[in-house]
Amino acid sequence: MQLILRAMVCLGLVFGLATGYGMPAAARPGQELMPDQSATKAKAVVRQVIATLGGSAYLNVHDSDCEGRVAQFGSSGDLMGFTSYRDLWLLPSKDRVDLAWRRSHYGI
C-alpha cells in the first residue's frame, strides 16, 4: 500500500514538472523594464555586490595566500586529527592548494 502511494506521488510530481517545464517565465504586470532602465538597475546591483564584497579592496586584489588547518572526523564523529593546508591564488585563475605543506617548499 505504501509503495503504491509513493509511486502515485512520484508520478504526480513528474507530470507536474513536465507540464510546468514548457511554460516560459514572465514578469508580473508592472515589472517590465525598458532596456536603459534594465541596464541602470543591473549596474546598481553590480555596484552593490562589489561594495558588499569589500569595494576597492575587492577590485584591487592581485594575489591571495591563505593557510590554516582542516579537521578530519571519523565515521563515528570522533576527531581524527588536523591537516595543515595552504591555498595560494595568483590571479588571473591560478589556484594551488597544498595539504600538510612545509614552509621550505615556498622559500618563505
Beta strands, then each sheet from edge to edge (+ up, - down):
strand 1: 63-73
strand 2: 79-90
strand 3: 94-99
sheet 1: 1+ 2- 3+
end
